[in-house]
Each structure stands twice: as structure tokens, then as C-alpha cells.
Amino acid sequence: MELTARKKQILKVVTERYIDAAEPVSSKYIAQAMGGRVSSATIRNELAELVELGYLEQPHTSAGRIPSPKGYRLYVNELMERRSVSDQEAAQISEALGGQIREMDAVLAQAGQMVSSIVSYPAYAVAAGKSSVTVRRYDLLPVDEGSFIAVVMTDDSRVKSQLLRTELPADPQRLPELANLLNTHFVGVRAEEMGAKLMGLTGQLAPELFLPVSLTIEYATAVMDRSAQNQVFTTGQTQLLKQPEFQDPSRANGLMSLLTDQKNDLPLLDGDARMQILIGPENVNDALKDASVVVASYDIGDNMRGLIGVVGPTRMDYAAVAARLACFAESLTKMFGKNNQLPPKEDEIQ
């Protein structure tokens, strides 16, 4: 059933007031917001019909109304006014993401922290795994005769390191030579080809030198395997507890656990969508049934893309969150793809 213009206006008033005040909205408030042009009796009739149609709900303890997930969906699709970020917010984003890219993990964590601080909800950032990742550079740092630190830089800008211990003493002064050997033979090599390449060097190195090379290749292979998986970073989980809906720990526990322990189950985007809003029961995960998620994509390069998302109550300010996420996503795309040059301030949500 197509709603009349008046019903849509009432739904818009109820939704925006509830987003702002977190309290059921009375017919008296609606009449005032509509400038007194519609009588209270007419508004009460319209509210009753909106409840019957499933767009509004009436809490048992209140005479006021609140939006249902169906009402939020209509609001987001048709009634919500698109917003742009403020000059101050655009400046914050530019300042936070304006530095040179040193390591993707650090950039993603910082982006999530900035989003969370600006929208006051938990945020998460996802870098999609790259199936063909290889190593760009190796470094071996001496610790003592029985151990060294292997540093691996992959071709998707990740830098990982780990302390490795050898069973045979190795001369620390030989490590630069071994690093040069690794950079000569094992750069740009796929994980599944590493073993065969390593076996080809068996007769060329003494056991005490072959062992650190073998340990480094084993570690590099593990790094490449992990790089093929999605990298998920979450931040701002305690922001949930500031929201009236989640001050009861029993309502917040499932969502907090999802954000902390099961973060790989957070929603991703469908297909080639650039932004998606999932409201309440539209989320597959049960922990999100009383929450909403706004998620946007950005391009990393090499046909890869990442995601940045916000998790909050169904009462979240969708227009403001969507505007800020759009700006962040576009900023990250420009950072990764065009020599770290950030975009101008967005005038509209794309």
C-alpha cells in the first residue's frame, strides 16, 4: 500500500524526533512540528494506521510511537535528506589520512578510530584478502647466535616481523648475505612455489645457513596465507554503552562479543554496491537484530577493495553517518590510488 504524503510526513517527523531524543513521540509533538495544520485527532488516526501497516510501533509503557524496522527502511529509502560533511569534519578526515602510507594495517586502524570518534558509534574496517599476494622484500635482523628477527614486506603494503629461533648457531654477520639471497630468489614468488624454490638451494648452503633461510620462508608463506584472508579491525566498542538502548548489559553483550571476538562475521557489501544500510532484522547475524549497520567500500588498488562500517542502534542518524562514511571511503580510495592525494570535500552522498 502506497502511503499518502501526510502519512510519510508524520513518519518522517516521528523518525527524526526519535533519532534525536530516544523517546517515543507523542501526537502533540507531531502536531506542533507540522505547524498546527493538522488536528490532533487526525494525527492520532494516521498514527494508528501507520502502526497497523507496520511502519510504527507503540511501546507498552508509552502513548507515543517509535519507528519499526520497516519504518526506518522507508525513511532511509525515500524520506531521509542527504547531507554533506561539515568543513570541520572534512578537515579532520584530511588531517587523519593525509600522511604517507607506511603499512595498510595502521592506515585501516586509524581510519576506523576516526570514524568511530566522529559518529560516536563502534566502527570496523575491512581489507579484502588478495589471493595472489607475494613478498616484495626480506630483512633479517640479528639478535644472538640462536635467534634473529625476520621482516617480511608483502606487495600489498603489509610489513610483518617475527622472532625466529634456530637449532644450530648461525653467524649473525652472515644474515645480510642470507637476506640478499632471499631477495634474489624469493621475491615475487607465490606461496605454493616457495617449497620447490627452497629445495633448489639445499645443496648450495651449509646446514647452519640453510636453517634460517628455511625458517624465514616458512614464516613468509604463513604471512602470505594470512594476507589472502580478510583483515578486520574494530574500534569504539564502548561507544555502544553510551546509547540508551544498550545501557542494559544483557542487550549489549551479544553485540560487544560480535565486535570483539567474532568480528569476521560483521556484514560485508553485496556485489558491487558502494554503500549499504542494514536495519535491524535485515542483518543476518542475531547479535545485530536490534542494531543497524552502515557500510561503504573503497578501492585499494590491484582490483582490491576494502570496507568501512559503523554499527549502532536502529535509532542512529543514518544521514549523518552515511555522509561521513562516504567521505572517508572516497578519501581512502584517493589515498591508495592517486599518490595519497585526498579528495575535495564531498557536497553530496554518492
Backbone torsions as a table, in degrees:
resi	resn	phi	psi	omega
1	MET	NA	126.8	178.2
2	GLU	-76.5	128.2	179.9
3	LEU	-77.0	146.9	175.2
4	THR	-71.1	163.5	179.3
5	ALA	-59.6	-36.5	-179.1
6	ARG	-68.4	-42.4	177.6
7	LYS	-61.8	-41.0	179.0
8	LYS	-64.3	-39.0	179.0
9	GLN	-65.1	-42.1	178.0
10	ILE	-63.8	-43.7	177.9
11	LEU	-60.0	-41.3	179.0
12	LYS	-63.0	-44.3	179.4
13	VAL	-62.4	-46.3	-179.1
14	VAL	-61.9	-45.6	-176.6
15	THR	-63.7	-47.9	-176.3
16	GLU	-69.9	-33.6	176.0
17	ARG	-69.0	-40.6	-179.7
18	TYR	-68.2	-38.4	175.0
19	ILE	-58.1	-40.4	-175.3
20	ASP	-79.0	-40.2	-170.3
21	ALA	-108.4	-17.0	-179.2
22	ALA	59.8	29.1	177.5
23	GLU	-132.5	145.6	177.7
24	PRO	-54.0	145.3	-172.5
25	VAL	-100.5	129.4	-177.0
26	SER	-88.3	160.3	176.4
27	SER	-64.8	-31.8	178.0
28	LYS	-61.4	-44.9	178.9
29	TYR	-62.9	-42.3	-178.5
30	ILE	-62.0	-42.7	179.3
31	ALA	-60.5	-41.9	178.0
32	GLN	-66.4	-41.9	-179.1
33	ALA	-65.0	-27.4	179.9
34	MET	-93.0	13.9	173.1
35	GLY	72.3	19.6	178.6
36	GLY	73.1	11.7	-177.6
37	ARG	-77.6	-19.0	-178.0
38	VAL	-122.4	135.1	-177.3
39	SER	-69.4	155.8	177.6
40	SER	-60.7	-37.3	179.8
41	ALA	-63.4	-43.2	178.7
42	THR	-64.1	-41.6	179.8
43	ILE	-63.1	-42.0	178.6
44	ARG	-61.7	-38.8	177.5
45	ASN	-64.4	-43.6	179.6
46	GLU	-64.6	-39.9	178.3
47	LEU	-62.5	-41.8	179.4
48	ALA	-61.9	-40.8	178.8
49	GLU	-68.2	-38.7	178.5
50	LEU	-64.9	-34.3	174.9
51	VAL	-67.4	-44.9	-179.5
52	GLU	-61.9	-35.7	-179.6
53	LEU	-80.7	-7.9	175.6
54	GLY	91.5	9.8	-179.8
55	TYR	-88.7	-24.4	178.7
56	LEU	-127.7	159.9	174.6
57	GLU	-128.5	154.7	178.4
58	GLN	-121.8	106.1	177.9
59	PRO	-58.2	146.5	-174.8
60	HIS	-61.4	-30.7	-173.6
61	THR	-93.2	6.9	-174.5
62	SER	-140.9	150.2	174.6
63	ALA	-85.8	-9.0	-179.6
64	GLY	-81.9	173.2	-179.4
65	ARG	-118.1	155.0	173.1
66	ILE	-133.1	156.2	179.6
67	PRO	-69.7	148.0	170.1
68	SER	-93.2	168.8	174.0
69	PRO	-53.7	-38.0	177.7
70	LYS	-64.0	-39.1	178.1
71	GLY	-66.8	-42.3	176.3
72	TYR	-60.3	-40.3	-178.6
73	ARG	-62.5	-45.0	177.6
74	LEU	-63.9	-38.9	178.4
75	TYR	-60.7	-48.5	-178.5
76	VAL	-64.7	-41.3	-175.8
77	ASN	-74.1	-36.0	-169.9
78	GLU	-125.6	-31.7	-167.4
79	LEU	-104.5	-22.2	-175.5
80	MET	-69.7	131.1	176.6
81	GLU	-82.5	127.3	179.3
82	ARG	-67.7	141.7	-178.7
83	ARG	-122.7	163.0	171.1
84	SER	-114.3	159.4	176.5
85	VAL	-72.5	153.4	177.9
86	SER	-75.4	164.4	176.8
87	ASP	-59.0	-39.0	-179.6
88	GLN	-65.5	-43.0	178.6
89	GLU	-65.4	-41.2	177.8
90	ALA	-61.5	-39.0	179.1
91	ALA	-66.5	-39.2	177.5
92	GLN	-61.9	-44.1	-179.9
93	ILE	-63.4	-45.8	-179.9
94	SER	-61.9	-40.6	-179.4
95	GLU	-67.5	-41.9	-177.5
96	ALA	-67.9	-36.8	-174.5
97	LEU	-106.5	11.9	-173.2
98	GLY	-82.3	-10.8	-177.9
99	GLY	-78.3	173.1	177.6
100	GLN	-70.6	146.3	176.6
101	ILE	-73.3	121.3	177.0
102	ARG	-106.1	-44.4	179.4
103	GLU	-151.9	132.4	-174.5
104	MET	-58.0	-41.5	-177.9
105	ASP	-56.6	-43.6	-178.3
106	ALA	-66.2	-39.4	179.6
107	VAL	-63.8	-44.0	-178.3
108	LEU	-66.2	-43.3	179.2
109	ALA	-62.0	-42.0	179.9
110	GLN	-65.6	-41.0	179.7
111	ALA	-62.0	-43.9	178.5
112	GLY	-62.3	-40.8	179.0
113	GLN	-63.3	-41.4	179.5
114	MET	-64.8	-44.6	179.0
115	VAL	-59.9	-46.8	-178.5
116	SER	-61.5	-41.0	-177.9
117	SER	-69.0	-31.6	-177.9
118	ILE	-81.2	-38.9	-177.4
119	VAL	-93.6	-12.0	179.3
120	SER	63.3	31.2	172.7
121	TYR	-130.6	161.8	171.9
122	PRO	-60.9	148.2	179.5
123	ALA	-133.4	157.8	174.3
124	TYR	-141.8	149.3	179.0
125	ALA	-125.7	139.6	-176.8
126	VAL	-129.8	128.6	170.3
127	ALA	-106.8	118.5	-179.5
128	ALA	-64.6	139.6	179.9
129	GLY	-64.6	150.9	178.9
130	LYS	-112.2	113.6	-172.3
131	SER	-66.9	-25.5	-175.1
132	SER	-106.9	28.1	-178.0
133	VAL	-63.9	141.5	175.8
134	THR	-133.7	173.9	179.8
135	VAL	-91.5	134.6	178.3
136	ARG	-93.6	-32.2	-175.8
137	ARG	-158.4	147.0	173.7
138	TYR	-120.0	144.0	169.7
139	ASP	-137.1	141.0	177.9
140	LEU	-121.0	122.2	-175.8
141	LEU	-111.7	125.9	-177.0
142	PRO	-70.6	143.4	172.2
143	VAL	-118.3	-60.3	171.5
144	ASP	-155.4	-172.4	-176.2
145	GLU	-66.9	-20.1	-177.4
146	GLY	-105.6	2.0	-178.2
147	SER	-157.1	159.1	177.8
148	PHE	-155.7	165.6	177.3
149	ILE	-105.5	123.7	175.6
150	ALA	-94.7	127.6	178.1
151	VAL	-114.2	125.9	-176.9
152	VAL	-123.3	124.2	174.0
153	MET	-109.4	121.8	179.9
154	THR	-91.3	168.5	-176.4
155	ASP	-79.4	3.3	173.1
156	ASP	-109.9	28.0	170.9
157	SER	73.2	17.7	174.7
158	ARG	-94.7	139.4	176.7
159	VAL	-122.1	121.6	-178.8
160	LYS	-126.3	149.6	178.6
161	SER	-143.8	154.3	179.7
162	GLN	-156.0	142.8	174.1
163	LEU	-76.3	124.7	179.9
164	LEU	-117.5	139.0	-178.5
165	ARG	-112.9	137.4	-179.4
166	THR	-107.3	148.8	178.5
167	GLU	-80.7	-23.8	178.7
168	LEU	-109.8	137.7	177.8
169	PRO	-60.5	136.1	178.2
170	ALA	-125.3	138.3	-179.7
171	ASP	-67.3	115.6	-179.4
172	PRO	-57.2	-26.5	-179.1
173	GLN	-71.3	-14.4	178.9
174	ARG	-87.1	-9.2	-176.2
175	LEU	-60.3	-42.0	176.6
176	PRO	-58.2	-36.7	178.1
177	GLU	-64.3	-41.6	179.4
178	LEU	-69.6	-37.3	176.0
179	ALA	-61.4	-40.0	177.3
180	ASN	-63.8	-38.8	177.7
181	LEU	-63.3	-43.6	179.1
182	LEU	-62.9	-42.5	-179.7
183	ASN	-70.7	-19.5	177.3
184	THR	-82.7	-40.9	-170.9
185	HIS	-106.1	-19.2	-169.6
186	PHE	-124.4	16.6	173.7
187	VAL	-90.6	133.6	179.7
188	GLY	76.7	13.3	-178.2
189	VAL	-97.6	132.3	179.6
190	ARG	-70.5	155.3	-174.5
191	ALA	-57.1	-41.4	-176.5
192	GLU	-70.8	-12.3	179.8
193	GLU	-98.8	-6.8	-174.3
194	MET	-62.5	-44.5	-176.6
195	GLY	-59.1	-47.1	-179.2
196	ALA	-64.1	-40.1	178.1
197	LYS	-62.9	-40.2	-179.4
198	LEU	-66.3	-41.9	179.8
199	MET	-61.9	-29.0	178.6
200	GLY	-67.8	-15.6	179.9
201	LEU	-100.7	2.8	-173.6
202	THR	-56.0	-45.0	-176.3
203	GLY	-83.5	-1.6	-175.1
204	GLN	-99.3	-11.8	-175.5
205	LEU	-127.5	142.3	173.0
206	ALA	-65.1	152.0	-176.3
207	PRO	-53.4	-40.4	-177.9
208	GLU	-68.7	-16.7	175.8
209	LEU	-98.9	-32.9	178.9
210	PHE	-65.0	-35.1	-176.0
211	LEU	-62.4	-49.6	177.9
212	PRO	-63.9	-32.4	176.0
213	VAL	-65.0	-44.6	-180.0
214	SER	-62.5	-42.8	179.3
215	LEU	-63.8	-39.2	179.5
216	THR	-66.2	-41.1	178.9
217	ILE	-65.5	-39.5	177.5
218	GLU	-61.6	-42.4	178.9
219	TYR	-67.4	-43.1	-180.0
220	ALA	-62.0	-38.9	178.2
221	THR	-63.0	-40.9	177.8
222	ALA	-64.6	-39.4	177.9
223	VAL	-62.4	-43.9	179.8
224	MET	-64.5	-38.6	178.5
225	ASP	-63.8	-40.8	179.2
226	ARG	-69.1	-33.3	-179.8
227	SER	-67.0	-21.1	178.6
228	ALA	-77.3	-8.4	179.0
229	GLN	-99.8	157.1	175.4
230	ASN	-62.4	136.3	174.4
231	GLN	-100.4	121.9	-175.9
232	VAL	-119.3	129.9	178.4
233	PHE	-124.1	127.1	178.2
234	THR	-116.7	152.3	-179.5
235	THR	-156.1	158.0	174.6
236	GLY	77.0	22.9	-177.0
237	GLN	-57.8	-35.1	-177.7
238	THR	-70.2	-12.8	175.4
239	GLN	-60.3	-28.1	179.8
240	LEU	-58.8	-39.5	-173.6
241	LEU	-69.1	-11.9	176.9
242	LYS	-82.8	-12.9	-178.1
243	GLN	-86.8	136.2	-178.3
244	PRO	-54.2	-35.7	-176.4
245	GLU	-65.0	-25.3	-172.1
246	PHE	-118.2	18.0	175.9
247	GLN	-75.0	-19.0	170.6
248	ASP	-80.6	113.9	-176.0
249	PRO	-55.1	-32.0	-178.4
250	SER	-64.5	-27.8	177.9
251	ARG	-84.1	-25.2	-175.4
252	ALA	-90.8	-21.9	-171.3
253	ASN	-58.1	-47.6	-177.7
254	GLY	-62.4	-42.2	-179.4
255	LEU	-69.0	-40.5	177.8
256	MET	-63.1	-40.0	178.7
257	SER	-64.9	-40.7	177.8
258	LEU	-60.5	-45.6	-177.1
259	LEU	-70.6	-23.9	-175.6
260	THR	-102.2	-46.3	-171.1
261	ASP	-107.5	-24.9	-179.9
262	GLN	-121.4	41.0	-172.8
263	LYS	-64.7	-20.8	176.6
264	ASN	-69.5	-11.1	178.4
265	ASP	-92.6	1.8	178.3
266	LEU	-65.7	150.6	-173.4
267	PRO	-63.3	143.4	171.6
268	LEU	-108.8	175.6	179.7
269	LEU	-85.4	149.6	174.6
270	ASP	-84.5	128.2	173.1
271	GLY	56.9	-134.1	-176.7
272	ASP	-97.9	14.5	-179.1
273	ALA	-58.9	142.2	178.1
274	ARG	-90.5	-25.7	178.4
275	MET	-152.4	146.8	179.5
276	GLN	-147.1	142.1	176.2
277	ILE	-117.8	121.4	179.7
278	LEU	-112.4	122.7	-171.8
279	ILE	-111.7	120.6	173.0
280	GLY	49.0	-118.8	-175.4
281	PRO	-66.1	-7.6	173.0
282	GLU	-66.4	-21.0	176.0
283	ASN	-77.6	136.2	-178.6
284	VAL	-70.4	-39.7	-175.4
285	ASN	-71.6	130.3	-178.0
286	ASP	-60.7	-30.1	-179.0
287	ALA	-65.2	-17.7	-178.0
288	LEU	-102.9	10.5	-174.1
289	LYS	-65.9	-24.9	177.5
290	ASP	-108.7	20.7	-177.1
291	ALA	-133.1	170.0	174.8
292	SER	-127.4	155.1	-179.8
293	VAL	-130.6	131.6	170.8
294	VAL	-114.9	123.7	-176.3
295	VAL	-132.8	137.7	-179.3
296	ALA	-129.2	153.9	-179.1
297	SER	-107.6	156.4	174.7
298	TYR	-141.6	156.6	-177.8
299	ASP	-94.0	131.6	177.5
300	ILE	-95.6	-25.8	-174.1
301	GLY	112.4	167.0	-179.0
302	ASP	54.9	38.4	179.6
303	ASN	59.8	27.0	176.6
304	MET	-109.2	152.6	173.5
305	ARG	-140.3	155.3	176.4
306	GLY	-118.1	173.2	-179.9
307	LEU	-130.9	149.1	170.0
308	ILE	-133.9	130.5	-173.0
309	GLY	-134.4	162.0	178.5
310	VAL	-127.7	135.9	178.2
311	VAL	-117.0	129.0	179.8
312	GLY	-158.2	-175.7	178.3
313	PRO	-67.8	160.3	176.2
314	THR	-60.7	-16.4	179.7
315	ARG	-84.1	6.4	-175.9
316	MET	-60.9	156.5	177.9
317	ASP	-80.7	90.2	-172.6
318	TYR	-60.8	-40.0	-176.7
319	ALA	-64.2	-45.4	-179.2
320	ALA	-67.3	-43.8	-179.5
321	VAL	-63.7	-44.3	-179.5
322	ALA	-62.4	-39.9	179.9
323	ALA	-63.7	-44.5	-178.0
324	ARG	-69.0	-39.4	178.2
325	LEU	-65.7	-39.6	178.5
326	ALA	-60.1	-41.9	179.4
327	CYS	-66.0	-43.7	178.5
328	PHE	-62.5	-46.3	-177.9
329	ALA	-60.9	-44.1	179.6
330	GLU	-66.3	-37.2	177.7
331	SER	-62.9	-44.2	179.2
332	LEU	-65.4	-39.3	177.3
333	THR	-59.5	-47.0	-179.8
334	LYS	-66.6	-36.7	179.9
335	MET	-62.6	-47.4	-177.4
336	PHE	-75.5	-28.7	-170.3
337	GLY	-104.2	-17.3	-174.0
338	LYS	-135.2	60.3	175.0
339	ASN	55.1	37.1	175.6
340	ASN	66.2	17.7	179.3
341	GLN	-80.9	122.8	-178.7
342	LEU	-80.6	152.5	-176.6
343	PRO	-80.2	164.1	171.8
344	PRO	-68.7	165.3	178.4
345	LYS	-59.7	133.7	-179.7
346	GLU	-76.1	137.6	176.3
347	ASP	-91.5	-24.2	-177.6
348	GLU	-139.5	154.7	168.2
349	ILE	-71.6	131.1	-178.8
350	GLN	-82.8	NA	NA
